[in-house]
Amino acid sequence: MKSTGIVRKLDELGRITLPVELRRTLDIEERGQLEIFVEEDRIILQKYEPTDIFTGEKNELFDFCGKKVSKETIIELAKMAGILD
């Protein structure tokens, strides 16, 4: 892990502000979404990229009941259901 040398204080609501230089470098847009991970005593922020809920695939995603599903998964499910051969 690489240190940026940036230190920020939490505000009274537990929020932090990411410096604009960091947001530009990581291509994080205004109001962009970040995914939060915890690893031991570390909090990891990562730019959110939607993925297929079953496979993690990032290409050709469709919304189904508020979830992302890839075209590949839809085809596999159709095969399992006997709709496609």
Biopython code that builds the backbone (N, CA, C, O; Angstrom):
import numpy as np
from Bio.PDB.StructureBuilder import StructureBuilder

atoms = [
    (1, "MET", "N", (0.862, -1.174, 0.000)),
    (1, "MET", "CA", (0.000, 0.000, 0.000)),
    (1, "MET", "C", (0.906, 1.233, 0.000)),
    (1, "MET", "O", (1.922, 1.267, 0.694)),
    (2, "LYS", "N", (0.533, 2.228, -0.773)),
    (2, "LYS", "CA", (1.333, 3.441, -0.927)),
    (2, "LYS", "C", (0.699, 4.588, -0.139)),
    (2, "LYS", "O", (-0.492, 4.863, -0.284)),
    (3, "SER", "N", (1.498, 5.252, 0.692)),
    (3, "SER", "CA", (1.005, 6.387, 1.475)),
    (3, "SER", "C", (0.957, 7.640, 0.605)),
    (3, "SER", "O", (1.865, 7.894, -0.186)),
    (4, "THR", "N", (-0.113, 8.420, 0.759)),
    (4, "THR", "CA", (-0.228, 9.683, 0.026)),
    (4, "THR", "C", (0.300, 10.842, 0.858)),
    (4, "THR", "O", (0.566, 11.922, 0.332)),
    (5, "GLY", "N", (0.448, 10.614, 2.159)),
    (5, "GLY", "CA", (0.872, 11.679, 3.054)),
    (5, "GLY", "C", (-0.266, 12.609, 3.438)),
    (5, "GLY", "O", (-0.042, 13.614, 4.113)),
    (6, "ILE", "N", (-1.467, 12.292, 3.022)),
    (6, "ILE", "CA", (-2.642, 13.121, 3.297)),
    (6, "ILE", "C", (-3.296, 12.637, 4.589)),
    (6, "ILE", "O", (-3.534, 11.441, 4.760)),
    (7, "VAL", "N", (-3.581, 13.561, 5.488)),
    (7, "VAL", "CA", (-4.275, 13.240, 6.738)),
    (7, "VAL", "C", (-5.514, 14.111, 6.811)),
    (7, "VAL", "O", (-5.451, 15.317, 6.573)),
    (8, "ARG", "N", (-6.634, 13.501, 7.139)),
    (8, "ARG", "CA", (-7.893, 14.236, 7.259)),
    (8, "ARG", "C", (-8.552, 13.884, 8.583)),
    (8, "ARG", "O", (-8.429, 12.759, 9.065)),
    (9, "LYS", "N", (-9.256, 14.858, 9.172)),
    (9, "LYS", "CA", (-10.029, 14.624, 10.392)),
    (9, "LYS", "C", (-11.461, 14.288, 10.013)),
    (9, "LYS", "O", (-11.981, 14.790, 9.017)),
    (10, "LEU", "N", (-12.092, 13.444, 10.804)),
    (10, "LEU", "CA", (-13.513, 13.182, 10.637)),
    (10, "LEU", "C", (-14.291, 14.371, 11.174)),
    (10, "LEU", "O", (-13.894, 14.979, 12.168)),
    (11, "ASP", "N", (-15.392, 14.704, 10.524)),
    (11, "ASP", "CA", (-16.237, 15.762, 11.081)),
    (11, "ASP", "C", (-17.172, 15.146, 12.117)),
    (11, "ASP", "O", (-17.074, 13.955, 12.412)),
    (12, "GLU", "N", (-18.075, 15.950, 12.667)),
    (12, "GLU", "CA", (-18.957, 15.482, 13.743)),
    (12, "GLU", "C", (-19.908, 14.366, 13.305)),
    (12, "GLU", "O", (-20.467, 13.668, 14.152)),
    (13, "LEU", "N", (-20.099, 14.188, 11.987)),
    (13, "LEU", "CA", (-20.950, 13.119, 11.473)),
    (13, "LEU", "C", (-20.146, 11.916, 10.980)),
    (13, "LEU", "O", (-20.714, 10.974, 10.427)),
    (14, "GLY", "N", (-18.823, 11.946, 11.180)),
    (14, "GLY", "CA", (-17.973, 10.831, 10.778)),
    (14, "GLY", "C", (-17.550, 10.867, 9.325)),
    (14, "GLY", "O", (-17.111, 9.853, 8.784)),
    (15, "ARG", "N", (-17.676, 12.024, 8.681)),
    (15, "ARG", "CA", (-17.333, 12.150, 7.263)),
    (15, "ARG", "C", (-15.912, 12.647, 7.087)),
    (15, "ARG", "O", (-15.355, 13.317, 7.957)),
    (16, "ILE", "N", (-15.331, 12.300, 5.931)),
    (16, "ILE", "CA", (-14.042, 12.858, 5.525)),
    (16, "ILE", "C", (-14.204, 13.439, 4.120)),
    (16, "ILE", "O", (-15.139, 13.097, 3.396)),
    (17, "THR", "N", (-13.290, 14.312, 3.757)),
    (17, "THR", "CA", (-13.288, 14.881, 2.415)),
    (17, "THR", "C", (-12.065, 14.365, 1.684)),
    (17, "THR", "O", (-10.949, 14.438, 2.198)),
    (18, "LEU", "N", (-12.274, 13.843, 0.481)),
    (18, "LEU", "CA", (-11.151, 13.397, -0.332)),
    (18, "LEU", "C", (-10.641, 14.585, -1.152)),
    (18, "LEU", "O", (-11.433, 15.258, -1.811)),
    (19, "PRO", "N", (-9.351, 14.848, -1.122)),
    (19, "PRO", "CA", (-8.804, 15.981, -1.877)),
    (19, "PRO", "C", (-9.101, 15.862, -3.374)),
    (19, "PRO", "O", (-9.123, 14.763, -3.928)),
    (20, "VAL", "N", (-9.325, 16.995, -4.008)),
    (20, "VAL", "CA", (-9.677, 17.019, -5.428)),
    (20, "VAL", "C", (-8.585, 16.366, -6.276)),
    (20, "VAL", "O", (-8.892, 15.716, -7.275)),
    (21, "GLU", "N", (-7.325, 16.527, -5.897)),
    (21, "GLU", "CA", (-6.234, 15.922, -6.670)),
    (21, "GLU", "C", (-6.358, 14.402, -6.676)),
    (21, "GLU", "O", (-6.135, 13.758, -7.701)),
    (22, "LEU", "N", (-6.712, 13.840, -5.535)),
    (22, "LEU", "CA", (-6.881, 12.401, -5.410)),
    (22, "LEU", "C", (-8.090, 11.929, -6.223)),
    (22, "LEU", "O", (-8.028, 10.901, -6.898)),
    (23, "ARG", "N", (-9.189, 12.689, -6.153)),
    (23, "ARG", "CA", (-10.383, 12.335, -6.922)),
    (23, "ARG", "C", (-10.112, 12.394, -8.417)),
    (23, "ARG", "O", (-10.591, 11.547, -9.171)),
    (24, "ARG", "N", (-9.352, 13.382, -8.846)),
    (24, "ARG", "CA", (-9.021, 13.487, -10.271)),
    (24, "ARG", "C", (-8.124, 12.342, -10.701)),
    (24, "ARG", "O", (-8.339, 11.749, -11.758)),
    (25, "THR", "N", (-7.125, 12.026, -9.896)),
    (25, "THR", "CA", (-6.196, 10.938, -10.212)),
    (25, "THR", "C", (-6.925, 9.613, -10.352)),
    (25, "THR", "O", (-6.612, 8.817, -11.236)),
    (26, "LEU", "N", (-7.899, 9.376, -9.478)),
    (26, "LEU", "CA", (-8.638, 8.111, -9.487)),
    (26, "LEU", "C", (-9.912, 8.174, -10.325)),
    (26, "LEU", "O", (-10.681, 7.214, -10.365)),
    (27, "ASP", "N", (-10.135, 9.315, -10.998)),
    (27, "ASP", "CA", (-11.310, 9.512, -11.849)),
    (27, "ASP", "C", (-12.613, 9.267, -11.083)),
    (27, "ASP", "O", (-13.510, 8.570, -11.558)),
    (28, "ILE", "N", (-12.694, 9.857, -9.891)),
    (28, "ILE", "CA", (-13.900, 9.773, -9.076)),
    (28, "ILE", "C", (-14.681, 11.066, -9.289)),
    (28, "ILE", "O", (-14.225, 12.152, -8.931)),
    (29, "GLU", "N", (-15.864, 10.928, -9.876)),
    (29, "GLU", "CA", (-16.670, 12.102, -10.197)),
    (29, "GLU", "C", (-17.349, 12.664, -8.947)),
    (29, "GLU", "O", (-17.467, 11.990, -7.924)),
    (30, "GLU", "N", (-17.790, 13.914, -9.061)),
    (30, "GLU", "CA", (-18.581, 14.520, -7.994)),
    (30, "GLU", "C", (-19.808, 13.651, -7.760)),
    (30, "GLU", "O", (-20.478, 13.261, -8.716)),
    (31, "ARG", "N", (-20.104, 13.351, -6.538)),
    (31, "ARG", "CA", (-21.209, 12.468, -6.153)),
    (31, "ARG", "C", (-20.979, 11.020, -6.606)),
    (31, "ARG", "O", (-21.911, 10.215, -6.629)),
    (32, "GLY", "N", (-19.729, 10.696, -6.967)),
    (32, "GLY", "CA", (-19.396, 9.333, -7.376)),
    (32, "GLY", "C", (-19.537, 8.369, -6.206)),
    (32, "GLY", "O", (-19.492, 8.775, -5.045)),
    (33, "GLN", "N", (-19.706, 7.098, -6.521)),
    (33, "GLN", "CA", (-19.883, 6.095, -5.488)),
    (33, "GLN", "C", (-18.560, 5.418, -5.160)),
    (33, "GLN", "O", (-17.755, 5.126, -6.045)),
    (34, "LEU", "N", (-18.355, 5.176, -3.871)),
    (34, "LEU", "CA", (-17.187, 4.444, -3.405)),
    (34, "LEU", "C", (-17.654, 3.209, -2.667)),
    (34, "LEU", "O", (-18.670, 3.231, -1.972)),
    (35, "GLU", "N", (-16.904, 2.132, -2.823)),
    (35, "GLU", "CA", (-17.188, 0.902, -2.107)),
    (35, "GLU", "C", (-16.263, 0.874, -0.893)),
    (35, "GLU", "O", (-15.103, 1.274, -0.987)),
    (36, "ILE", "N", (-16.769, 0.404, 0.242)),
    (36, "ILE", "CA", (-16.004, 0.402, 1.491)),
    (36, "ILE", "C", (-15.701, -1.036, 1.886)),
    (36, "ILE", "O", (-16.603, -1.870, 1.966)),
    (37, "PHE", "N", (-14.417, -1.322, 2.132)),
    (37, "PHE", "CA", (-13.968, -2.628, 2.574)),
    (37, "PHE", "C", (-13.250, -2.471, 3.904)),
    (37, "PHE", "O", (-12.707, -1.408, 4.203)),
    (38, "VAL", "N", (-13.250, -3.525, 4.693)),
    (38, "VAL", "CA", (-12.502, -3.545, 5.946)),
    (38, "VAL", "C", (-11.569, -4.740, 5.899)),
    (38, "VAL", "O", (-11.982, -5.856, 5.586)),
    (39, "GLU", "N", (-10.303, -4.491, 6.215)),
    (39, "GLU", "CA", (-9.289, -5.546, 6.254)),
    (39, "GLU", "C", (-8.486, -5.362, 7.537)),
    (39, "GLU", "O", (-7.671, -4.447, 7.655)),
    (40, "GLU", "N", (-8.737, -6.254, 8.497)),
    (40, "GLU", "CA", (-8.148, -6.141, 9.830)),
    (40, "GLU", "C", (-8.480, -4.761, 10.398)),
    (40, "GLU", "O", (-9.651, -4.469, 10.641)),
    (41, "ASP", "N", (-7.466, -3.899, 10.615)),
    (41, "ASP", "CA", (-7.718, -2.576, 11.191)),
    (41, "ASP", "C", (-7.692, -1.472, 10.138)),
    (41, "ASP", "O", (-7.471, -0.307, 10.466)),
    (42, "ARG", "N", (-7.916, -1.832, 8.877)),
    (42, "ARG", "CA", (-7.858, -0.856, 7.782)),
    (42, "ARG", "C", (-9.218, -0.681, 7.126)),
    (42, "ARG", "O", (-9.983, -1.635, 6.987)),
    (43, "ILE", "N", (-9.505, 0.536, 6.731)),
    (43, "ILE", "CA", (-10.691, 0.843, 5.942)),
    (43, "ILE", "C", (-10.185, 1.157, 4.536)),
    (43, "ILE", "O", (-9.321, 2.016, 4.359)),
    (44, "ILE", "N", (-10.720, 0.465, 3.552)),
    (44, "ILE", "CA", (-10.277, 0.638, 2.173)),
    (44, "ILE", "C", (-11.440, 1.198, 1.362)),
    (44, "ILE", "O", (-12.529, 0.624, 1.346)),
    (45, "LEU", "N", (-11.205, 2.314, 0.693)),
    (45, "LEU", "CA", (-12.192, 2.914, -0.195)),
    (45, "LEU", "C", (-11.787, 2.595, -1.619)),
    (45, "LEU", "O", (-10.618, 2.726, -1.982)),
    (46, "GLN", "N", (-12.755, 2.176, -2.428)),
    (46, "GLN", "CA", (-12.478, 1.850, -3.819)),
    (46, "GLN", "C", (-13.594, 2.397, -4.682)),
    (46, "GLN", "O", (-14.766, 2.335, -4.313)),
    (47, "LYS", "N", (-13.225, 2.934, -5.831)),
    (47, "LYS", "CA", (-14.224, 3.429, -6.764)),
    (47, "LYS", "C", (-15.182, 2.293, -7.089)),
    (47, "LYS", "O", (-14.749, 1.196, -7.442)),
    (48, "TYR", "N", (-16.476, 2.549, -6.974)),
    (48, "TYR", "CA", (-17.485, 1.512, -7.188)),
    (48, "TYR", "C", (-17.692, 1.252, -8.668)),
    (48, "TYR", "O", (-17.896, 2.178, -9.452)),
    (49, "GLU", "N", (-17.640, 0.002, -9.035)),
    (49, "GLU", "CA", (-17.960, -0.425, -10.393)),
    (49, "GLU", "C", (-18.963, -1.556, -10.280)),
    (49, "GLU", "O", (-18.658, -2.590, -9.685)),
    (50, "PRO", "N", (-20.158, -1.383, -10.839)),
    (50, "PRO", "CA", (-21.172, -2.431, -10.746)),
    (50, "PRO", "C", (-20.681, -3.727, -11.381)),
    (50, "PRO", "O", (-19.970, -3.706, -12.386)),
    (51, "THR", "N", (-21.066, -4.860, -10.784)),
    (51, "THR", "CA", (-20.703, -6.167, -11.314)),
    (51, "THR", "C", (-21.898, -7.109, -11.220)),
    (51, "THR", "O", (-22.842, -6.872, -10.466)),
    (52, "ASP", "N", (-21.834, -8.165, -11.992)),
    (52, "ASP", "CA", (-22.838, -9.222, -11.972)),
    (52, "ASP", "C", (-22.886, -9.807, -10.560)),
    (52, "ASP", "O", (-21.846, -10.121, -9.981)),
    (53, "ILE", "N", (-24.089, -9.955, -10.007)),
    (53, "ILE", "CA", (-24.226, -10.440, -8.628)),
    (53, "ILE", "C", (-23.794, -11.894, -8.478)),
    (53, "ILE", "O", (-23.503, -12.336, -7.367)),
    (54, "PHE", "N", (-23.748, -12.643, -9.576)),
    (54, "PHE", "CA", (-23.369, -14.049, -9.506)),
    (54, "PHE", "C", (-21.890, -14.280, -9.809)),
    (54, "PHE", "O", (-21.227, -15.057, -9.122)),
    (55, "THR", "N", (-21.375, -13.608, -10.832)),
    (55, "THR", "CA", (-20.028, -13.927, -11.319)),
    (55, "THR", "C", (-18.992, -12.832, -11.093)),
    (55, "THR", "O", (-17.791, -13.094, -11.159)),
    (56, "GLY", "N", (-19.444, -11.609, -10.828)),
    (56, "GLY", "CA", (-18.506, -10.491, -10.707)),
    (56, "GLY", "C", (-18.140, -9.876, -12.036)),
    (56, "GLY", "O", (-17.352, -8.931, -12.082)),
    (57, "GLU", "N", (-18.692, -10.387, -13.114)),
    (57, "GLU", "CA", (-18.443, -9.875, -14.456)),
    (57, "GLU", "C", (-18.840, -8.399, -14.541)),
    (57, "GLU", "O", (-19.802, -7.973, -13.901)),
    (58, "LYS", "N", (-18.090, -7.618, -15.340)),
    (58, "LYS", "CA", (-18.355, -6.182, -15.440)),
    (58, "LYS", "C", (-18.900, -5.760, -16.805)),
    (58, "LYS", "O", (-19.253, -4.596, -16.998)),
    (59, "ASN", "N", (-18.969, -6.696, -17.748)),
    (59, "ASN", "CA", (-19.387, -6.354, -19.111)),
    (59, "ASN", "C", (-20.842, -6.710, -19.377)),
    (59, "ASN", "O", (-21.365, -7.678, -18.824)),
    (60, "GLU", "N", (-21.488, -5.928, -20.223)),
    (60, "GLU", "CA", (-22.862, -6.166, -20.681)),
    (60, "GLU", "C", (-23.814, -6.453, -19.521)),
    (60, "GLU", "O", (-24.421, -7.521, -19.450)),
    (61, "LEU", "N", (-23.933, -5.484, -18.616)),
    (61, "LEU", "CA", (-24.791, -5.651, -17.443)),
    (61, "LEU", "C", (-26.198, -5.124, -17.696)),
    (61, "LEU", "O", (-26.397, -4.128, -18.391)),
    (62, "PHE", "N", (-27.164, -5.823, -17.113)),
    (62, "PHE", "CA", (-28.565, -5.425, -17.174)),
    (62, "PHE", "C", (-29.092, -5.316, -15.751)),
    (62, "PHE", "O", (-28.647, -6.042, -14.862)),
    (63, "ASP", "N", (-30.037, -4.412, -15.537)),
    (63, "ASP", "CA", (-30.692, -4.307, -14.233)),
    (63, "ASP", "C", (-31.839, -5.291, -14.169)),
    (63, "ASP", "O", (-32.670, -5.347, -15.075)),
    (64, "PHE", "N", (-31.885, -6.075, -13.090)),
    (64, "PHE", "CA", (-33.000, -6.987, -12.860)),
    (64, "PHE", "C", (-33.368, -6.903, -11.390)),
    (64, "PHE", "O", (-32.600, -7.328, -10.528)),
    (65, "CYS", "N", (-34.531, -6.363, -11.106)),
    (65, "CYS", "CA", (-35.014, -6.205, -9.722)),
    (65, "CYS", "C", (-33.993, -5.478, -8.854)),
    (65, "CYS", "O", (-33.773, -5.842, -7.699)),
    (66, "GLY", "N", (-33.374, -4.446, -9.423)),
    (66, "GLY", "CA", (-32.425, -3.640, -8.667)),
    (66, "GLY", "C", (-31.042, -4.251, -8.544)),
    (66, "GLY", "O", (-30.196, -3.715, -7.827)),
    (67, "LYS", "N", (-30.794, -5.351, -9.220)),
    (67, "LYS", "CA", (-29.490, -6.027, -9.192)),
    (67, "LYS", "C", (-28.904, -6.041, -10.596)),
    (67, "LYS", "O", (-29.639, -5.967, -11.581)),
    (68, "LYS", "N", (-27.577, -6.137, -10.689)),
    (68, "LYS", "CA", (-26.904, -6.212, -11.979)),
    (68, "LYS", "C", (-26.667, -7.676, -12.350)),
    (68, "LYS", "O", (-26.200, -8.472, -11.535)),
    (69, "VAL", "N", (-27.001, -8.013, -13.599)),
    (69, "VAL", "CA", (-26.795, -9.361, -14.112)),
    (69, "VAL", "C", (-26.198, -9.234, -15.515)),
    (69, "VAL", "O", (-26.663, -8.426, -16.319)),
    (70, "SER", "N", (-25.175, -10.027, -15.804)),
    (70, "SER", "CA", (-24.531, -9.948, -17.115)),
    (70, "SER", "C", (-25.287, -10.772, -18.141)),
    (70, "SER", "O", (-26.052, -11.673, -17.797)),
    (71, "LYS", "N", (-25.062, -10.450, -19.400)),
    (71, "LYS", "CA", (-25.679, -11.186, -20.500)),
    (71, "LYS", "C", (-25.270, -12.659, -20.424)),
    (71, "LYS", "O", (-26.087, -13.551, -20.651)),
    (72, "GLU", "N", (-24.014, -12.898, -20.108)),
    (72, "GLU", "CA", (-23.496, -14.265, -19.998)),
    (72, "GLU", "C", (-24.261, -15.062, -18.933)),
    (72, "GLU", "O", (-24.601, -16.225, -19.151)),
    (73, "THR", "N", (-24.529, -14.440, -17.793)),
    (73, "THR", "CA", (-25.276, -15.114, -16.727)),
    (73, "THR", "C", (-26.708, -15.391, -17.162)),
    (73, "THR", "O", (-27.247, -16.462, -16.881)),
    (74, "ILE", "N", (-27.328, -14.433, -17.848)),
    (74, "ILE", "CA", (-28.699, -14.625, -18.325)),
    (74, "ILE", "C", (-28.763, -15.832, -19.260)),
    (74, "ILE", "O", (-29.695, -16.632, -19.180)),
    (75, "ILE", "N", (-27.778, -15.963, -20.140)),
    (75, "ILE", "CA", (-27.737, -17.097, -21.064)),
    (75, "ILE", "C", (-27.568, -18.404, -20.289)),
    (75, "ILE", "O", (-28.250, -19.388, -20.575)),
    (76, "GLU", "N", (-26.672, -18.417, -19.322)),
    (76, "GLU", "CA", (-26.456, -19.623, -18.515)),
    (76, "GLU", "C", (-27.714, -20.005, -17.731)),
    (76, "GLU", "O", (-28.054, -21.185, -17.639)),
    (77, "LEU", "N", (-28.396, -19.021, -17.172)),
    (77, "LEU", "CA", (-29.643, -19.299, -16.434)),
    (77, "LEU", "C", (-30.727, -19.832, -17.369)),
    (77, "LEU", "O", (-31.482, -20.733, -17.001)),
    (78, "ALA", "N", (-30.801, -19.275, -18.574)),
    (78, "ALA", "CA", (-31.776, -19.752, -19.556)),
    (78, "ALA", "C", (-31.485, -21.202, -19.938)),
    (78, "ALA", "O", (-32.408, -21.996, -20.120)),
    (79, "LYS", "N", (-30.210, -21.544, -20.057)),
    (79, "LYS", "CA", (-29.830, -22.932, -20.347)),
    (79, "LYS", "C", (-30.232, -23.844, -19.188)),
    (79, "LYS", "O", (-30.772, -24.926, -19.418)),
    (80, "MET", "N", (-29.983, -23.433, -17.975)),
    (80, "MET", "CA", (-30.337, -24.225, -16.797)),
    (80, "MET", "C", (-31.842, -24.454, -16.726)),
    (80, "MET", "O", (-32.299, -25.517, -16.305)),
    (81, "ALA", "N", (-32.610, -23.440, -17.144)),
    (81, "ALA", "CA", (-34.070, -23.525, -17.107)),
    (81, "ALA", "C", (-34.641, -24.285, -18.303)),
    (81, "ALA", "O", (-35.848, -24.512, -18.380)),
    (82, "GLY", "N", (-33.776, -24.675, -19.228)),
    (82, "GLY", "CA", (-34.232, -25.410, -20.394)),
    (82, "GLY", "C", (-34.812, -24.545, -21.489)),
    (82, "GLY", "O", (-35.449, -25.054, -22.412)),
    (83, "ILE", "N", (-34.602, -23.240, -21.401)),
    (83, "ILE", "CA", (-35.124, -22.316, -22.402)),
    (83, "ILE", "C", (-34.208, -22.273, -23.619)),
    (83, "ILE", "O", (-34.676, -22.147, -24.751)),
    (84, "LEU", "N", (-32.899, -22.378, -23.384)),
    (84, "LEU", "CA", (-31.897, -22.409, -24.455)),
    (84, "LEU", "C", (-31.130, -23.717, -24.373)),
    (84, "LEU", "O", (-31.006, -24.322, -23.308)),
    (85, "ASP", "N", (-30.617, -24.139, -25.527)),
    (85, "ASP", "CA", (-29.789, -25.356, -25.541)),
    (85, "ASP", "C", (-28.330, -25.008, -25.575)),
    (85, "ASP", "O", (-27.482, -25.901, -25.590)),
]
sb = StructureBuilder()
sb.init_structure("model")
sb.init_model(0)
sb.init_chain("A")
sb.init_seg("    ")
for serial, (resi, resn, name, xyz) in enumerate(atoms, 1):
    if name == "N":
        sb.init_residue(resn, " ", resi, " ")
    sb.init_atom(name, np.array(xyz, "f"), 0.0, 1.0, " ", f" {name:<3s}", serial, name[0])
structure = sb.get_structure()
